[in-house]
């Protein structure tokens, strides 16, 4: 597998869009022969277990790493030396978005984003909280859960949109557009 089609996909602890993110990871990997190394925040592992998706992720991806600290596993270093074409965070919780927006790099995902931006490795983020108001999400048992998206969370997303090196994705399906660009670049390089 060419490094041109290798990405680091960070998953945070959001139940909202977790099922869709896992399904999209699997679909895009197959459709574009993409190499995806999955990096789980501590809470992502909890949420994936709750949604009964953790084993599915482990079964479909050869490299699944769990956060032990801001530098463990050493994703920030791998991003800085060019091991990955980009760093994608999906789904991104309001907590992760706030930390990145305010330059707090105290977790694997936030530190990796900060270090990637320092060396111009593109960071793509799909935040779950993008519009003030109420949204309905699904619980693992299929029941609906109504969430209220706060103004402060949306303001943090807007702050990310203004940061150099970060592209905020408004919809989850925009991730495929990012992968298509990688595919086109890889084809031009051949």
C-alpha positions as CSV (number, residue, x, y, z in Angstrom):
1,X,0.0,0.0,0.0
2,X,1.3,3.4,-1.0
3,X,1.7,6.0,1.7
4,X,-0.3,8.2,-0.7
5,X,-3.4,6.3,0.3
6,X,-2.7,5.9,4.0
7,X,-4.6,8.0,6.5
8,X,-5.0,8.2,10.3
9,X,-8.6,8.3,11.4
10,X,-9.2,9.5,14.9
11,X,-12.4,8.5,16.6
12,X,-13.7,10.3,19.7
13,X,-16.4,9.3,22.2
14,X,-19.5,10.5,20.5
15,X,-22.5,8.2,20.2
16,X,-24.0,10.6,17.6
17,X,-22.7,9.6,14.2
18,X,-20.6,6.7,15.6
19,X,-22.4,4.1,13.6
20,X,-22.3,6.2,10.5
21,X,-18.6,6.8,10.9
22,X,-17.7,3.2,11.3
23,X,-19.9,2.2,8.3
24,X,-18.2,4.9,6.2
25,X,-14.7,3.9,7.3
26,X,-15.4,0.4,6.1
27,X,-17.0,1.5,2.9
28,X,-14.3,3.9,1.9
29,X,-11.5,1.5,2.7
30,X,-13.0,-1.1,0.4
31,X,-14.1,1.3,-2.4
32,X,-10.8,3.2,-2.7
33,X,-8.4,0.5,-1.5
34,X,-7.5,3.0,1.3
35,X,-5.3,2.1,4.2
36,X,-6.9,3.4,7.4
37,X,-5.2,3.2,10.7
38,X,-7.7,3.8,13.4
39,X,-6.9,5.8,16.6
40,X,-9.4,5.7,19.4
41,X,-9.7,8.2,22.2
42,X,-10.2,6.7,25.6
43,X,-13.9,7.5,25.4
44,X,-14.3,6.3,21.8
45,X,-13.5,2.8,23.1
46,X,-16.2,3.1,25.7
47,X,-18.8,4.4,23.2
48,X,-17.9,1.8,20.6
49,X,-18.4,-0.9,23.2
50,X,-21.7,0.6,24.2
51,X,-22.9,0.6,20.6
52,X,-21.5,-2.9,20.1
53,X,-19.1,-1.7,17.3
54,X,-15.7,-2.2,18.9
55,X,-15.3,-5.7,17.6
56,X,-16.5,-4.7,14.2
57,X,-13.8,-2.0,14.0
58,X,-11.1,-4.4,15.2
59,X,-12.3,-7.0,12.7
60,X,-12.2,-4.7,9.7
61,X,-9.0,-2.7,10.3
62,X,-5.6,-4.2,10.8
63,X,-4.3,-1.3,12.9
64,X,-6.6,-0.1,15.7
65,X,-4.8,1.8,18.5
66,X,-6.2,3.0,21.8
67,X,-5.2,6.1,23.6
68,X,-2.8,5.7,26.5
69,X,-1.8,9.3,26.7
70,X,-1.2,12.4,24.5
71,X,1.8,10.7,22.8
72,X,0.9,7.1,23.2
73,X,0.6,5.5,20.7
74,X,3.0,7.9,19.0
75,X,0.6,9.2,16.4
76,X,1.8,12.8,16.7
77,X,5.3,11.8,15.6
78,X,4.0,9.6,12.8
79,X,2.0,12.6,11.5
80,X,5.0,14.9,11.7
81,X,7.3,12.6,9.7
82,X,4.8,12.0,7.0
83,X,3.6,8.5,7.7
84,X,0.1,9.6,6.9
85,X,-1.4,11.7,4.1
86,X,-3.8,13.4,6.5
87,X,-5.5,13.2,9.9
88,X,-9.2,12.8,9.9
89,X,-11.3,13.1,13.1
90,X,-14.8,11.7,12.9
91,X,-17.0,11.9,14.8
92,X,-15.5,14.7,16.9
93,X,-17.1,15.5,20.2
94,X,-17.8,19.0,21.5
95,X,-15.0,18.4,24.0
96,X,-12.4,17.5,21.4
97,X,-13.5,20.5,19.2
98,X,-13.2,22.9,22.2
99,X,-9.8,21.6,23.1
100,X,-8.5,22.0,19.5
101,X,-10.1,25.4,19.2
102,X,-8.3,26.6,22.3
103,X,-5.0,24.8,21.5
104,X,-5.3,22.3,24.4
105,X,-3.3,19.3,23.3
106,X,-3.7,17.0,26.3
107,X,-5.1,13.9,24.6
108,X,-4.0,11.7,21.8
109,X,-6.5,13.2,19.3
110,X,-6.0,16.8,20.3
111,X,-2.2,16.5,20.5
112,X,-2.1,14.8,17.1
113,X,-4.2,17.5,15.5
114,X,-1.9,20.2,17.0
115,X,1.3,18.4,15.9
116,X,-0.1,17.7,12.4
117,X,-1.0,21.4,11.9
118,X,2.6,22.4,12.9
119,X,4.0,20.5,9.9
120,X,1.2,21.2,7.4
121,X,-0.4,17.8,7.4
122,X,-4.0,18.5,6.7
123,X,-6.5,17.9,9.5
124,X,-10.1,17.2,8.6
125,X,-12.7,17.3,11.4
126,X,-16.4,16.2,11.4
127,X,-17.8,17.8,14.5
128,X,-21.2,16.4,15.7
129,X,-22.4,19.7,17.1
130,X,-22.6,22.2,14.2
131,X,-26.0,23.9,14.5
132,X,-27.7,25.3,17.6
133,X,-30.9,23.6,18.4
134,X,-32.2,20.1,19.0
135,X,-31.1,16.9,17.1
136,X,-32.3,13.4,17.4
137,X,-29.8,10.6,17.6
138,X,-30.1,6.9,18.0
139,X,-29.2,4.9,21.1
140,X,-27.7,1.4,20.8
141,X,-31.2,-0.1,21.5
142,X,-32.7,1.9,18.6
143,X,-34.5,4.4,20.7
144,X,-34.3,8.1,20.0
145,X,-32.4,10.5,22.1
146,X,-33.0,14.2,21.8
147,X,-29.9,16.4,22.3
148,X,-29.6,20.1,22.6
149,X,-26.7,21.6,20.8
150,X,-25.3,24.6,22.7
151,X,-24.4,27.9,21.1
152,X,-20.9,27.6,22.8
153,X,-20.2,24.3,21.0
154,X,-21.2,25.8,17.6
155,X,-19.0,28.8,18.3
156,X,-16.0,26.4,18.9
157,X,-16.7,24.8,15.5
158,X,-16.7,28.2,13.9
159,X,-13.4,28.9,15.6
160,X,-12.0,25.7,14.0
161,X,-13.2,26.8,10.6
162,X,-10.9,29.9,10.9
163,X,-7.8,27.9,12.0
164,X,-5.0,27.3,9.5
165,X,-4.5,23.7,8.7
166,X,-8.0,22.5,9.6
167,X,-10.9,21.8,7.3
168,X,-14.2,21.4,9.1
169,X,-16.6,19.0,7.3
170,X,-20.2,20.1,7.5
171,X,-21.6,16.7,6.6
172,X,-20.3,13.2,7.2
173,X,-20.6,12.3,3.5
174,X,-17.9,15.0,2.8
175,X,-15.4,12.5,4.1
176,X,-15.7,10.7,0.8
177,X,-14.8,13.9,-1.1
178,X,-11.6,14.0,0.9
179,X,-10.8,10.4,0.1
180,X,-11.5,11.0,-3.6
181,X,-8.9,13.8,-3.6
182,X,-6.4,11.3,-2.1
183,X,-7.3,8.8,-4.8
184,X,-6.8,11.4,-7.6
185,X,-3.4,12.4,-6.2
186,X,-2.3,8.7,-5.9
187,X,-3.3,8.1,-9.5
188,X,-1.3,11.2,-10.7
189,X,1.7,10.0,-8.8
190,X,1.7,6.6,-10.5
